[in-house]
Amino acid sequence: MTVPSGVAQEADPENTMVITLKDGDVVIRLRPDLAPIHVERIKTLVREGQYDNVAFHRVIPNFMAQTGDVQFGDLEDGYNGRRTGTGGSALPDLPAEFTNEPFVRGTVGMARAQNPNSGNSQFFIMFDEGSFLNGQYTVFGQVESGMEFVDNIKKGTQANNGVVSEPDRMIKVVIAADAQ
């Protein structure tokens, strides 16, 4: 079957991540064409339930919302507000998969430390364009729907580098193929 020009292709459930937030579901198209290693890691952590109840620990207005610290950010199991943002998963860090894909509103990128090859489990969703990140961080997804729910995530202040007290969380995260 051919898709008429201008009509969106049907989403690939195996490469679609759904994050349930307090206000609704955020649907993210994963991009294995850009970052196959990172997409595989994200899918592994989702399928293990590691992202459920994990805080959005760093949320900077007009920039991005960061989450995914499965070690210290689980608000139901082992949350440590002082350490959230410093942890990862039990899996090894990933090599960078930088591309020319721009950071725009709804882009999902892998968080990392100074070392470009230090991405692990933490990721961020862009509220706005962030061209200064282009080629410096791995893009592995794009919000397809529910960006209005991302906009409602509780924010920190720029003065406090976006650290959020009593943060919002990813209530449940699934790969669409598993939810069918």
N, C-alpha and C positions, 0 to 999 in steps of 0.2 A: 504494500500500500504506500502510495506517495502522499506526502503532506503538502497541501497547497501553500504557496509562498505566503508568508506573513502569519501563518498559523503555528503556534508553539507545538513542538514535539511533545508527546506524552512523556511524563517523568519516568525515569528508570527507578523502580522501587528499591533496587539493590544499592543505588547511589543517591538515595534520598534519606536525609536524617530529619526527624521530627522532634522538636524540643517543646515540651509542654511547660508554659510559664503560667503565672497566676492569672493572667488575663486571656490566655488562649495559646494556640499552637503556632510555632514558627517552623516553616518548612524550608529546609536547606538542600540545595542541589550540590552534592559532593562532586568534586572535579578530579577524578583519577587521571584525566588527560593532562592535568597540570602537576599533580603531586600524588602519584600512586602510592608511595610509601606512607605518606601522611594520612591519606584517605583510609588505607588499610588499618593503620593504628587507631584512628578515630572509630572505625567500625568495630574493631576488637573491643575497645573500651566501652562503647555503647552496648554491645551484645553481652558484655560481662555485667552490665548494670552499674558500672563505675561512675557514670555521670549523674545518676539519679540523686536528687537533693543537694547537688553541689552549688555553692554560692557564686554569685557574680560579685567577686571580692574587690574588683577595681573597675569603676565605671566613671568615665570622664565625660561630662557634657560636651556635645558637639564633636566628640572624637570616637570613643569606642567603649564597649562593655566586655570585660574580661572575666573568664570563668575556667573551669576545668581542672582545678587543683584537687585531684581525687585523693591525695594523701592527707591534706589538712582542711579541705573545703567542704566536706560532707556535713551538712547541717544536722543530720540525723545520727551520724556515727563518726566520732573522732574530730569534730570541728575544733579548730584552734585558730581563733581570730588573729592572734599575733603572728602565726606562721603561715596563714593562708596566703597563697601567692608565691611561696618559696618551694612548694612541693611539686611532685609529678606522680607518675605511676611506678609500679615495680618493674616496668619494662625499660630497656635501654633508651637513651636519647637517640634522636633521629638525625640523619644528615639533611642539611638544607636542600630544598627543592625550589630555588628561586626561579621566577619566570618574569616575563614582561607584563603579566596581567596586572592592571592597575587596582589600587585600593580605592574603592568607591563606596557609596552608601550600600550597606548590605553585604559587603565582602566579608568572608570568614577567613581569618588568618591564624597561623600557629604562633603562639607566644613563645618567647625564648629568652635566655639570658644573653650576656655579651657575646658568647661563643655562638656563631651562626648555626652550629650543629648541635644545639642544646634543646631543640623542641622536644616535648615529651607528651604531655596530656593537656596543657593549658592552651586555650584559644580565645580569640576575640572576634566580636562582630562590630563592624564599622557603623557609626551613626551618620558619618559624613565622609567626604573625600579626604584621603590622606596620602597624597602623592609622595610625601617624604618617606613613606614606607616602601614604595615601589622598588623591587629588586633587592630588598633588605630582609623581607619576611616571606614565609611560604603562604601562598594563597591556596586553600584547599576546598573552598565552597562559596556559595552565593545564596543569600536569602531569596526565596521565590515568593513566599507569602508570609504574612504575620509580622512584617517589620514594625507595624504600629504597636505590637506587643513588646518588641525590643525597645522601642522608644519609651515605654512605660517603666522599664527597669529602674529601680531606685538608684540614684546617682550619688557619688561622692563629690568632693569639691576639687577643682584644679589645684588649689593651694595645698591639699592633702594628697596629691597625686592620685585622686580618684578613689581612695580607700573608703569603703562603705561600712558603716556600723549597722547592725541588724539588716544584712543584705537580703535581696531577693535570691531565688534559687531556680535551677532547672528542676522542676518537679519530677519529670520523667523524660527520658530520651530513648527513642527507638529508631531502628532502621525500618523504613516503610515496608520492605519485603517481609520482615518478621511480624508485622502487625496485621498482615492480610489473612 
